[in-house]
């Protein structure tokens, strides 16, 4: 799947698509401020299959030409009162086989002397990869959707 199509599905229409195809993990996404552009704040209500209830995300940057999306998790039980915020930077690039490579960087801003365990980081990474794969599978099954 080319990066422009994955970016459109994952980022530009991701709020709706994720709730549709991964409904056990995501119940709803609603914008509190803005409409998805930089500065927007959205509340993500997580589904029955999640260990957390909700999180608020602030969009820091969205670059539609270079397929880059940066946002912060700024509130919610996912921060476990141990994190100030989590910053995610996602970049989609063309792969040599005409597909896409998704590169994501996560930065965890801890409060006090809290140390984040590698297991927690790996679990989050595995969930994100699962969502990315689910969106990719949806696009393959619905090639005209995006």
C-alpha positions in Angstrom: 0.0 0.0 0.0 1.6 3.3 -1.0 2.4 5.8 1.8 -0.1 8.4 0.5 -3.0 5.9 0.8 -1.8 4.6 4.3 -1.4 8.2 5.5 -4.9 9.1 4.3 -6.4 6.0 6.0 -4.3 6.0 9.2 -4.1 9.7 9.9 -6.6 11.8 7.8 -9.5 9.4 8.3 -8.0 7.3 11.1 -10.3 8.5 13.8 -13.3 7.1 12.1 -11.6 4.0 10.6 -10.0 2.9 13.8 -13.3 2.9 15.7 -14.8 0.9 12.9 -12.1 -1.8 12.4 -10.6 -2.0 15.9 -13.8 -1.4 17.9 -12.8 -3.6 20.8 -9.9 -1.2 21.4 -11.4 2.2 20.4 -15.0 3.2 21.3 -15.0 6.8 20.0 -12.9 9.8 19.0 -14.3 13.4 19.4 -12.7 16.7 18.8 -12.8 19.0 21.7 -10.9 21.8 19.9 -10.2 22.1 16.2 -10.8 19.7 13.3 -7.6 17.6 13.1 -5.1 20.2 12.1 -2.1 21.3 14.4 -3.4 22.6 17.7 -6.5 20.3 17.7 -7.4 18.4 20.8 -9.3 15.2 20.7 -10.7 12.8 23.3 -10.2 9.1 22.5 -12.5 6.8 24.5 -11.1 3.4 24.6 -13.1 0.2 24.2 -13.8 -2.8 26.4 -10.6 -4.5 25.3 -8.4 -1.8 26.6 -6.9 -1.5 30.1 -7.4 2.3 30.0 -10.6 4.3 29.7 -9.6 7.5 27.8 -6.9 9.8 26.7 -6.7 13.3 25.3 -4.4 13.9 22.4 -3.1 17.2 21.1 -2.0 17.4 17.4 1.3 19.1 17.2 2.0 18.8 13.5 0.5 17.2 10.4 2.5 17.3 7.1 0.3 15.9 4.4 3.1 16.2 1.7 5.8 14.3 3.6 3.4 12.0 5.5 4.4 13.1 9.0 2.1 13.2 12.0 3.1 14.4 15.5 0.8 14.3 18.5 1.0 14.3 22.3 -1.0 12.3 24.8 -1.7 15.0 27.3 -4.3 13.6 29.6 -5.9 10.3 30.6 -5.4 7.2 32.6 -2.8 5.9 30.1 -0.4 8.4 31.6 -0.8 6.5 34.9 -0.1 9.8 36.9 3.5 8.9 36.3 3.9 10.6 32.9 3.5 14.3 32.0 2.9 13.4 28.4 3.9 11.0 25.6 4.9 12.3 22.2 4.5 10.2 19.1 6.0 11.1 15.7 4.9 8.9 12.8 6.4 9.1 9.3 5.3 7.0 6.4 7.8 6.4 3.6 7.8 4.5 0.4 9.4 1.0 0.6 11.4 -0.5 -2.3 8.5 -3.0 -2.9 6.0 -0.2 -3.7 4.5 -0.5 -0.2 5.0 1.7 2.9 7.3 1.8 5.9 6.0 3.3 9.0 8.5 4.8 11.4 7.3 5.9 14.8 9.3 7.6 17.5 7.8 7.7 21.1 9.1 10.0 23.8 7.9 9.5 27.4 8.1 12.5 29.7 8.2 11.1 33.2 7.2 12.8 36.4 9.8 12.7 39.2 12.1 9.7 39.3 9.6 7.3 37.7 11.3 4.8 35.4 9.3 3.4 32.5 9.8 -0.4 32.1 10.8 -1.7 28.7 7.8 -4.2 28.9 5.4 -1.2 28.9 7.0 0.4 25.9 7.0 -2.9 24.0 3.3 -3.5 24.8 2.5 -0.1 23.4 4.6 -0.7 20.3 2.9 -4.0 19.7 -0.6 -2.5 20.0 0.4 0.3 17.5 1.8 -2.3 15.1 -1.4 -4.3 15.4 -3.6 -1.2 14.5 -1.3 -0.4 11.6 -1.6 -3.9 10.3 -5.4 -3.9 10.8 -5.7 -0.7 8.7 -3.5 -2.2 6.0 -5.6 -5.3 5.9 -8.8 -3.2 5.7 -7.3 -1.3 2.7 -6.3 -4.5 0.9 -9.9 -5.8 1.4 -11.4 -2.4 0.4 -9.0 -1.0 -2.3 -11.3 1.8 -3.3 -11.9 3.0 0.2 -9.1 5.5 0.3 
